[in-house]
């Protein structure tokens, strides 16, 4: 079982840990300086995810198969 932070971090690393454009994000549950912050910002900037709500990402929430497939599809569609 992987959580949402882990999945977007796996993808971010797969794409070579690209730099993110913005240091600000709309999510109140993503702490600045966390190990997954850059990957979440990258995923949002690239349309891979918009979060669970307008202001939460849910980094510790388990990621189901449908979410993982959606992240993969969106990531590779942008590549």
N, C-alpha and C positions, 0 to 999 in steps of 0.2 A: 504494500500500500504506500502510495506517495501522496504528499500533500501538494497544494497548489504552488507554494513557494519552490518546492523541489522540482516540480515539472517545468516551470518557466526557467528555472536555473539550468536544468539539463539542456533545454533548447537554446538558451543564451550562450552557453558554453559550446554547444554544437556549432553555432554560427560564429565562433571565434571571440566571444565576449566583446561584441562591438560597443563602442562608446555610446552613451545616451546623450540626447540633445538637452534635456531638461533635468535639473536637480530637484524639481518640485513635482509632486504628484498629488492626486486628489484623495488618497486613501489614508484614513486616520489609523488604520491598523498595520501600516507598514512603517516601522521605525527607521529613522534616518541612521545610516551607518550599519544597518543589519546586513547579514551575509547575502540576503536575497533582494535588497533594495534596487540595485542596478538592473537585475534581471527583470524585476517587475516593471520598472520604468521603461526598459527596452520593449517588453511585451505590450505595454499600453501604447507606446509611440508607434509600434508597428502593426497595430490593430489585431494582435493575437488574443488579447483579452481586454475587457472593459471593467473587470471586477465583478463582484457579486451584486453590489449596489453602486450607486453613484459615488459613495465615499468609503466603501470597504472592499478590500481585495480578498480577504479570507485566507491568509497565508498558511494557516495551520489546518484548514479544512481539507479533508480527504478529497482527492481528485478521482472521479469515476472514469470509466472507459470512454464515455461520450465526451466528457470534457477534454480528456487527453487527445482523442482523435480530432476534436475541434481545434485545439491548440496546434497540433501537428499540421493539420490542413491549412490553417491560417498562416503559420510560420513558413511553410514551403510555398504557399501561394504568393507570399511577399518576396521570397528569395529570387 
